Amino acid sequence: SPGTGAPRPTSPTCSQYFFFSSSDLLPAKNGEEPTMQFLLEVMDILTNYVRKTFDRSTKVLDFHHPHQLLEGMEGFNLELSDQPESLEQILVDCRDTLKYGVRTGHPRFFNQLSSGLDIIGLAGEWLTSTANTNMFTYEIAPVFVLMEQLTLKKMREMIGWPNGEGDGLFSPGGAISNMYSVMVARYKYFPEVKTKGMSAAPRLVLFTSEHSHYSITKAGAALGFGKENVILLSTDERGRVIPADLEAKIISVKQKGYHPLFVNATAGTTVYGAFDPINEIADICEKYNLWLHVDGAWGGGLLMSRQHRHKLNGVERANSVTWNPHKMMGVPLQCSAILVREKGILQGCNSMCAGYLFQPDKQYDVTYDTGDKAIQCGRHVDIFKFWLMWKAKGTTGFEEHIDRCLELSEYLYNKIKDREGYEMVFEGQPQHTNVCFWYIPPGLRDMPPGDERRERLHKVAPKIKAMMMESGTTMVGYQPQGNKVNFFRMVVSNHAVTRSDIDFLIDEIERLGNDL
Amino acid sequence: SPGTGAPRPTSPTCSQYFFFSSSDLLPAKNGEEPTMQFLLEVMDILTNYVRKTFDRSTKVLDFHHPHQLLEGMEGFNLELSDQPESLEQILVDCRDTLKYGVRTGHPRFFNQLSSGLDIIGLAGEWLTSTANTNMFTYEIAPVFVLMEQLTLKKMREMIGWPNGEGDGLFSPGGAISNMYSVMVARYKYFPEVKTKGMSAAPRLVLFTSEHSHYSITKAGAALGFGKENVILLSTDERGRVIPADLEAKIISVKQKGYHPLFVNATAGTTVYGAFDPINEIADICEKYNLWLHVDGAWGGGLLMSRQHRHKLNGVERANSVTWNPHKMMGVPLQCSAILVREKGILQGCNSMCAGYLFQPDKQYDVTYDTGDKAIQCGRHVDIFKFWLMWKAKGTTGFEEHIDRCLELSEYLYNKIKDREGYEMVFEGQPQHTNVCFWYIPPGLRDMPPGDERRERLHKVAPKIKAMMMESGTTMVGYQPQGNKVNFFRMVVSNHAVTRSDIDFLIDEIERLGNDL
């Protein structure tokens, strides 16, 4: 029944939405026409948003504080109520949700490792939503299960594992993929932990770079190792693990009677974009019989580029690899893979053989029911958009994308490395698209080094960032690192970015930061 | 540049797709028109799919074996290649992906706890894909972060926690939500495990029903407790935990010197749809000082119904609750909440304070940056579709949906409970929409009880299911449970289902099973 008591004609037009509510849509009787009309209206809102996202005259965001949005903007009220709203209002809500959000696909959004709005990927995600199914069995996701298998195999081939053999899963993000790697490593060396718990193993120690992503330590805490058994490795000036430090720390741990289990080498650190020397780390892992994981959440995409894949040399020696197509490859969120060299070990580690899902007496080959390998039960279909993009671009299209992003960051690096008012956070050309730098406002340029300058410089990036967000012109990340005060971290993964956008960012930093 | 060398006009029309490739789409120069055209074509494919999903003359699925799909159907090849495909082919791939999939929104798809295709939810998910952002900070998801907070608060109010106070997160599915509950319980009683690992605590024991979802045991294995420290509780004939058995097992564990930590009470078990007696279990948890979690992944939705919420009486005494709107409430996949009564404990348990994301010196109130509470880093936006559905239906709309689904399963129960050829798996009216039954083909009806009859009966459900899938007419789940041979588990969560669909299922079972 309609949201109001007003009479309505049988064939609705757009302006008649006011009279309709969600209960008039399918599966309601005569619901087909209002449903199609409503979905076309939604599509109109979405395609307009897409169009404007690529238009540089559109703002990246229309910033409001939490209390402002909570108090309610004109016509946009976040509160939920007992009574239904009209479809008219639902369409307004959709428009406003986009209006007050952040355009992560805008060519001047540089804030996160994942950015951009790939049209094919978007279409793929719309289709995935429409199919609304679940990855746990071939029974209800036959096509997606096979796409996942074929795609993971291609990824393993690119890693360099013989014939692309091995195993893998798409998981809800790099942190969970990294967590899988720790779980599988523990199962490989101490399978009895699955049954008996951590007390069945000696004190197990994990190693990862001080520059690595926090998810390794988070996994250590969650899985029962404890944060203090996740040992942080020293890095060189450019953020790469020093292999000798790894070896020294393994020896020290062994001397204490603990058991070194696992090393994470990062291919593309979050802040510096550094690539740890995988081959040297692999030598040490082999010598001491440790599991080697490569966290290529950010840098894995470089395997697609003949020019840049050498930065991951040795990755084929890893026991497991995390690789997030939703970062460097521009696939819509979420799309993260955990890849494992040894077949069957994910299943061994995680299987619980639930009878209601994984019946052995189905009519098809049940080895395609892959759900029991996961720590999830239901699992979102993350594969389709990626598969579709791969089809549409080919491997060569991803390669072009990656080479182009790296060229753009080289352009930025060359532009600012000797420019007045800039200091680079580390020496030399970045390995990935990460360009880390301080902008020094004119008023600080003549200050002597020391605490006062440090304190003032520490406040520059947050202030510029706040002004950027309030004017809505661009967004770029900043953070401190170790004893280094706040600096900007520029990254490029959006295929819409051009040199003019890089120039714009620098102009904007100087415009906003000039008087600080 | 186009996929072929053929000349092309500047203003494309549909039939000219043959000449276009993904590199002609935005952000390409003059990409706007092909982009809009392409997205409209995709939308046409999707709206056709939606329309047909609700049409009972459409098959639920067009079954093929894995090897058939892998060999390639006409014009549909799953293999990925180095070279791009034309947009024309991409559209064919989209059509074929849907053609060979399973229509989980079809009124005769009863295979899973999550089913149905809600039009508002679908629109919400399309918008989410288009916004393509990430939940970790207010900075890049201001509207979604606030929607999540408001919605979780409403859910906590429905649970009955004073003023809806507490904490929570949307997570990638019920298994992960249940895993959070175990992590948080451990942190509450043994916070030092976060730093020192499981060796800092005594041997910790978890309790859950033998009918509960396998994710509790899976969490026990993953988090380092070990499967054998997850103790399964006995249930009554209808699948509900026997409180006396819980108390006896707690005492026994304590006598061995282990530490009872956590009890999971299930509100709506996967197979029987049983609701554990929460109040009696809560009494025991209070007496022995254990964490009480309620897994309402399946049954949580009943809190929306004044008629049925009494089945969760006592849920307000839980320390944490899992509730999946993507199951009983018809929200598209994935949408699962973990709700925690004590504020701040999720943060305490999981925070790692990554400097590059959670800068304390932002210009807005950073308590809205909720990402550090999660075990994920990036987190998919699961809230919007649910928020939009709540707006569109109101609480009363969800209530109607739930009452209706339960009425339909009561209709099924009444129809078959005394019908010739049917045996109910448990006595009495089901508590949830789960109706569990054996169909006994005429040839088995006169057989005496015993192994031979059991063996033959065990094969009936799989055979009928295989025939259903091959004819594509309907889908319903089956499984064994304990010493009970394969039986059908019927569930209803799709708002498109009517009594005629229930009748159809029964007719179909009898048609296919008559000669077995």
Boltz contact constraints between the chains, C-beta under 6 A:
constraints:
  - contact:
      token1: [A, 22]
      token2: [B, 120]
      max_distance: 6.0
  - contact:
      token1: [A, 22]
      token2: [B, 392]
      max_distance: 6.0
  - contact:
      token1: [A, 22]
      token2: [B, 393]
      max_distance: 6.0
  - contact:
      token1: [A, 25]
      token2: [B, 119]
      max_distance: 6.0
  - contact:
      token1: [A, 26]
      token2: [B, 54]
      max_distance: 6.0
  - contact:
      token1: [A, 26]
      token2: [B, 119]
      max_distance: 6.0
  - contact:
      token1: [A, 27]
      token2: [B, 54]
      max_distance: 6.0
  - contact:
      token1: [A, 27]
      token2: [B, 496]
      max_distance: 6.0
  - contact:
      token1: [A, 35]
      token2: [B, 119]
      max_distance: 6.0
  - contact:
      token1: [A, 36]
      token2: [B, 47]
      max_distance: 6.0
  - contact:
      token1: [A, 39]
      token2: [B, 47]
      max_distance: 6.0
  - contact:
      token1: [A, 42]
      token2: [B, 123]
      max_distance: 6.0
  - contact:
      token1: [A, 43]
      token2: [B, 43]
      max_distance: 6.0
  - contact:
      token1: [A, 46]
      token2: [B, 130]
      max_distance: 6.0
  - contact:
      token1: [A, 47]
      token2: [B, 36]
      max_distance: 6.0
  - contact:
      token1: [A, 47]
      token2: [B, 39]
      max_distance: 6.0
  - contact:
      token1: [A, 49]
      token2: [B, 130]
      max_distance: 6.0
  - contact:
      token1: [A, 54]
      token2: [B, 26]
      max_distance: 6.0
  - contact:
      token1: [A, 54]
      token2: [B, 27]
      max_distance: 6.0
  - contact:
      token1: [A, 65]
      token2: [B, 364]
      max_distance: 6.0
  - contact:
      token1: [A, 66]
      token2: [B, 365]
      max_distance: 6.0
  - contact:
      token1: [A, 66]
      token2: [B, 368]
      max_distance: 6.0
  - contact:
      token1: [A, 69]
      token2: [B, 146]
      max_distance: 6.0
  - contact:
      token1: [A, 78]
      token2: [B, 146]
      max_distance: 6.0
  - contact:
      token1: [A, 78]
      token2: [B, 150]
      max_distance: 6.0
  - contact:
      token1: [A, 80]
      token2: [B, 154]
      max_distance: 6.0
  - contact:
      token1: [A, 80]
      token2: [B, 390]
      max_distance: 6.0
  - contact:
      token1: [A, 81]
      token2: [B, 394]
      max_distance: 6.0
  - contact:
      token1: [A, 82]
      token2: [B, 394]
      max_distance: 6.0
  - contact:
      token1: [A, 82]
      token2: [B, 395]
      max_distance: 6.0
  - contact:
      token1: [A, 82]
      token2: [B, 396]
      max_distance: 6.0
  - contact:
      token1: [A, 83]
      token2: [B, 394]
      max_distance: 6.0
  - contact:
      token1: [A, 84]
      token2: [B, 392]
      max_distance: 6.0
  - contact:
      token1: [A, 84]
      token2: [B, 393]
      max_distance: 6.0
  - contact:
      token1: [A, 84]
      token2: [B, 394]
      max_distance: 6.0
  - contact:
      token1: [A, 84]
      token2: [B, 397]
      max_distance: 6.0
  - contact:
      token1: [A, 85]
      token2: [B, 391]
      max_distance: 6.0
  - contact:
      token1: [A, 85]
      token2: [B, 392]
      max_distance: 6.0
  - contact:
      token1: [A, 90]
      token2: [B, 392]
      max_distance: 6.0
  - contact:
      token1: [A, 94]
      token2: [B, 127]
      max_distance: 6.0
  - contact:
      token1: [A, 97]
      token2: [B, 143]
      max_distance: 6.0
  - contact:
      token1: [A, 100]
      token2: [B, 143]
      max_distance: 6.0
  - contact:
      token1: [A, 101]
      token2: [B, 131]
      max_distance: 6.0
  - contact:
      token1: [A, 101]
      token2: [B, 143]
      max_distance: 6.0
  - contact:
      token1: [A, 102]
      token2: [B, 140]
      max_distance: 6.0
  - contact:
      token1: [A, 104]
      token2: [B, 132]
      max_distance: 6.0
  - contact:
      token1: [A, 104]
      token2: [B, 133]
      max_distance: 6.0
  - contact:
      token1: [A, 117]
      token2: [B, 132]
      max_distance: 6.0
  - contact:
      token1: [A, 119]
      token2: [B, 25]
      max_distance: 6.0
  - contact:
      token1: [A, 119]
      token2: [B, 26]
      max_distance: 6.0
  - contact:
      token1: [A, 119]
      token2: [B, 35]
      max_distance: 6.0
  - contact:
      token1: [A, 120]
      token2: [B, 22]
      max_distance: 6.0
  - contact:
      token1: [A, 123]
      token2: [B, 42]
      max_distance: 6.0
  - contact:
      token1: [A, 125]
      token2: [B, 129]
      max_distance: 6.0
  - contact:
      token1: [A, 126]
      token2: [B, 126]
      max_distance: 6.0
  - contact:
      token1: [A, 126]
      token2: [B, 129]
      max_distance: 6.0
  - contact:
      token1: [A, 127]
      token2: [B, 94]
      max_distance: 6.0
  - contact:
      token1: [A, 129]
      token2: [B, 125]
      max_distance: 6.0
  - contact:
      token1: [A, 129]
      token2: [B, 126]
      max_distance: 6.0
  - contact:
      token1: [A, 130]
      token2: [B, 46]
      max_distance: 6.0
  - contact:
      token1: [A, 130]
      token2: [B, 49]
      max_distance: 6.0
  - contact:
      token1: [A, 131]
      token2: [B, 101]
      max_distance: 6.0
  - contact:
      token1: [A, 132]
      token2: [B, 104]
      max_distance: 6.0
  - contact:
      token1: [A, 132]
      token2: [B, 117]
      max_distance: 6.0
  - contact:
      token1: [A, 132]
      token2: [B, 332]
      max_distance: 6.0
  - contact:
      token1: [A, 132]
      token2: [B, 333]
      max_distance: 6.0
  - contact:
      token1: [A, 133]
      token2: [B, 104]
      max_distance: 6.0
  - contact:
      token1: [A, 134]
      token2: [B, 333]
      max_distance: 6.0
  - contact:
      token1: [A, 140]
      token2: [B, 102]
      max_distance: 6.0
  - contact:
      token1: [A, 143]
      token2: [B, 97]
      max_distance: 6.0
  - contact:
      token1: [A, 143]
      token2: [B, 100]
      max_distance: 6.0
  - contact:
      token1: [A, 143]
      token2: [B, 101]
      max_distance: 6.0
  - contact:
      token1: [A, 146]
      token2: [B, 69]
      max_distance: 6.0
  - contact:
      token1: [A, 146]
      token2: [B, 78]
      max_distance: 6.0
  - contact:
      token1: [A, 150]
      token2: [B, 78]
      max_distance: 6.0
  - contact:
      token1: [A, 154]
      token2: [B, 80]
      max_distance: 6.0
  - contact:
      token1: [A, 172]
      token2: [B, 172]
      max_distance: 6.0
  - contact:
      token1: [A, 173]
      token2: [B, 376]
      max_distance: 6.0
  - contact:
      token1: [A, 173]
      token2: [B, 378]
      max_distance: 6.0
  - contact:
      token1: [A, 175]
      token2: [B, 376]
      max_distance: 6.0
  - contact:
      token1: [A, 175]
      token2: [B, 377]
      max_distance: 6.0
  - contact:
      token1: [A, 183]
      token2: [B, 222]
      max_distance: 6.0
  - contact:
      token1: [A, 194]
      token2: [B, 221]
      max_distance: 6.0
  - contact:
      token1: [A, 195]
      token2: [B, 226]
      max_distance: 6.0
  - contact:
      token1: [A, 195]
      token2: [B, 227]
      max_distance: 6.0
  - contact:
      token1: [A, 195]
      token2: [B, 228]
      max_distance: 6.0
  - contact:
      token1: [A, 196]
      token2: [B, 226]
      max_distance: 6.0
  - contact:
      token1: [A, 197]
      token2: [B, 224]
      max_distance: 6.0
  - contact:
      token1: [A, 197]
      token2: [B, 225]
      max_distance: 6.0
  - contact:
      token1: [A, 197]
      token2: [B, 226]
      max_distance: 6.0
  - contact:
      token1: [A, 197]
      token2: [B, 229]
      max_distance: 6.0
  - contact:
      token1: [A, 198]
      token2: [B, 198]
      max_distance: 6.0
  - contact:
      token1: [A, 198]
      token2: [B, 224]
      max_distance: 6.0
  - contact:
      token1: [A, 214]
      token2: [B, 352]
      max_distance: 6.0
  - contact:
      token1: [A, 214]
      token2: [B, 354]
      max_distance: 6.0
  - contact:
      token1: [A, 215]
      token2: [B, 377]
      max_distance: 6.0
  - contact:
      token1: [A, 217]
      token2: [B, 352]
      max_distance: 6.0
  - contact:
      token1: [A, 218]
      token2: [B, 352]
      max_distance: 6.0
  - contact:
      token1: [A, 221]
      token2: [B, 194]
      max_distance: 6.0
  - contact:
      token1: [A, 222]
      token2: [B, 183]
      max_distance: 6.0
  - contact:
      token1: [A, 222]
      token2: [B, 375]
      max_distance: 6.0
  - contact:
      token1: [A, 223]
      token2: [B, 224]
      max_distance: 6.0
  - contact:
      token1: [A, 224]
      token2: [B, 197]
      max_distance: 6.0
  - contact:
      token1: [A, 224]
      token2: [B, 198]
      max_distance: 6.0
  - contact:
      token1: [A, 224]
      token2: [B, 223]
      max_distance: 6.0
  - contact:
      token1: [A, 224]
      token2: [B, 224]
      max_distance: 6.0
  - contact:
      token1: [A, 225]
      token2: [B, 197]
      max_distance: 6.0
  - contact:
      token1: [A, 226]
      token2: [B, 195]
      max_distance: 6.0
  - contact:
      token1: [A, 226]
      token2: [B, 196]
      max_distance: 6.0
  - contact:
      token1: [A, 226]
      token2: [B, 197]
      max_distance: 6.0
  - contact:
      token1: [A, 227]
      token2: [B, 195]
      max_distance: 6.0
  - contact:
      token1: [A, 228]
      token2: [B, 195]
      max_distance: 6.0
  - contact:
      token1: [A, 229]
      token2: [B, 197]
      max_distance: 6.0
  - contact:
      token1: [A, 270]
      token2: [B, 356]
      max_distance: 6.0
  - contact:
      token1: [A, 271]
      token2: [B, 356]
      max_distance: 6.0
  - contact:
      token1: [A, 332]
      token2: [B, 132]
      max_distance: 6.0
  - contact:
      token1: [A, 333]
      token2: [B, 132]
      max_distance: 6.0
  - contact:
      token1: [A, 333]
      token2: [B, 134]
      max_distance: 6.0
  - contact:
      token1: [A, 334]
      token2: [B, 380]
      max_distance: 6.0
  - contact:
      token1: [A, 352]
      token2: [B, 214]
      max_distance: 6.0
  - contact:
      token1: [A, 352]
      token2: [B, 217]
      max_distance: 6.0
  - contact:
      token1: [A, 352]
      token2: [B, 218]
      max_distance: 6.0
  - contact:
      token1: [A, 354]
      token2: [B, 214]
      max_distance: 6.0
  - contact:
      token1: [A, 355]
      token2: [B, 479]
      max_distance: 6.0
  - contact:
      token1: [A, 355]
      token2: [B, 480]
      max_distance: 6.0
  - contact:
      token1: [A, 356]
      token2: [B, 270]
      max_distance: 6.0
  - contact:
      token1: [A, 356]
      token2: [B, 271]
      max_distance: 6.0
  - contact:
      token1: [A, 356]
      token2: [B, 479]
      max_distance: 6.0
  - contact:
      token1: [A, 361]
      token2: [B, 462]
      max_distance: 6.0
  - contact:
      token1: [A, 363]
      token2: [B, 466]
      max_distance: 6.0
  - contact:
      token1: [A, 364]
      token2: [B, 65]
      max_distance: 6.0
  - contact:
      token1: [A, 365]
      token2: [B, 66]
      max_distance: 6.0
  - contact:
      token1: [A, 368]
      token2: [B, 66]
      max_distance: 6.0
  - contact:
      token1: [A, 375]
      token2: [B, 222]
      max_distance: 6.0
  - contact:
      token1: [A, 376]
      token2: [B, 173]
      max_distance: 6.0
  - contact:
      token1: [A, 376]
      token2: [B, 175]
      max_distance: 6.0
  - contact:
      token1: [A, 377]
      token2: [B, 175]
      max_distance: 6.0
  - contact:
      token1: [A, 377]
      token2: [B, 215]
      max_distance: 6.0
  - contact:
      token1: [A, 378]
      token2: [B, 173]
      max_distance: 6.0
  - contact:
      token1: [A, 380]
      token2: [B, 334]
      max_distance: 6.0
  - contact:
      token1: [A, 390]
      token2: [B, 80]
      max_distance: 6.0
  - contact:
      token1: [A, 391]
      token2: [B, 85]
      max_distance: 6.0
  - contact:
      token1: [A, 392]
      token2: [B, 22]
      max_distance: 6.0
  - contact:
      token1: [A, 392]
      token2: [B, 84]
      max_distance: 6.0
  - contact:
      token1: [A, 392]
      token2: [B, 85]
      max_distance: 6.0
  - contact:
      token1: [A, 392]
      token2: [B, 90]
      max_distance: 6.0
  - contact:
      token1: [A, 393]
      token2: [B, 22]
      max_distance: 6.0
  - contact:
      token1: [A, 393]
      token2: [B, 84]
      max_distance: 6.0
  - contact:
      token1: [A, 394]
      token2: [B, 81]
      max_distance: 6.0
  - contact:
      token1: [A, 394]
      token2: [B, 82]
      max_distance: 6.0
  - contact:
      token1: [A, 394]
      token2: [B, 83]
      max_distance: 6.0
  - contact:
      token1: [A, 394]
      token2: [B, 84]
      max_distance: 6.0
  - contact:
      token1: [A, 395]
      token2: [B, 82]
      max_distance: 6.0
  - contact:
      token1: [A, 396]
      token2: [B, 82]
      max_distance: 6.0
  - contact:
      token1: [A, 397]
      token2: [B, 84]
      max_distance: 6.0
  - contact:
      token1: [A, 462]
      token2: [B, 361]
      max_distance: 6.0
  - contact:
      token1: [A, 466]
      token2: [B, 363]
      max_distance: 6.0
  - contact:
      token1: [A, 479]
      token2: [B, 355]
      max_distance: 6.0
  - contact:
      token1: [A, 479]
      token2: [B, 356]
      max_distance: 6.0
  - contact:
      token1: [A, 480]
      token2: [B, 355]
      max_distance: 6.0
  - contact:
      token1: [A, 496]
      token2: [B, 27]
      max_distance: 6.0
